[in-house]
Amino acid sequence: MGKSKKRILHLGIHNTFENITREQALKQVLRAFSRKSFDDSTKDLITLFGISSEELLELGAKYEDVMSMQALLN
């Protein structure tokens, strides 16, 4: 195997996607809302799982926080 292919395959070893359930994703998004830390991973979770504003409000998120992210929420 050539050096380039070996490097490419070696880089892909650590790029695994962790298994996450919808409930875990909701908890992580809610935790990010409570900390006011809306980073890319939070936005990715919202769009990946199709989280709606009603779900977040039922779990206890503040109305102002949910409305600030309304563009991403279903």
N, C-alpha and C positions, 0 to 999 in steps of 0.2 A: 504494500500500500504506500502511496506517495505521501510526502510530508504534508501537503495541503489537505488532502482528504483526512488524514489522521488528526490534524488540528481541528477541522470542521466537526468531525465526529466527537472529538473530545469536548468541544465547547457545548455540544448539544446534550451531554450527559447531565448537566446541572440545570437545564432549562425544562424541568418537569412541572406540570400543572398539578397542584395539590387538589385532592378531592374535597369538595365543599358542598354542603347541602344548602337548600334554600333558607332554612331556619338559621344556619350559621351565617349566611350572607346577610340576612336581615339584622342579626345581632351586630355584625361588624359595621354595617351602615349606620345603625342606631348609635353605636359607640362613637363613630366618627362624627355624627351629628352632635352628640353631647359634648365632644371635645372641640367642636368647631374646626375640625381638620378635614376639609374636603379635598383630598388629594386625588390623583389619577386612579388609584386602586379602588377608591370608593365609587368614583364615577363609572369605572369598569364593571363593578359588581351590580350597580343599579341598572345599567344597560344590558348586561349579560343575563340577569335573572328577570328583567322586566318588572322591577319592583314598582308598585303603585304608591301614590301618596296616601291613600286610605290605609294601606297596610302599615305604613310608618306611623301614621297618626294613631292607629289602634294600639301600637306597641309603646306609645308614649313620647314620640318625637314632638318637639315644639312646632307649632303652626308656622311660625316665622321661618324656621329652618327648612321646613318642607317647601314652603312657597319660594324660598330662594333657589331651590333646585328643581322647580317646577318644569323647566325645559327638558330635563332628563327623565322625569318621572312620567309613568303612564297615567 
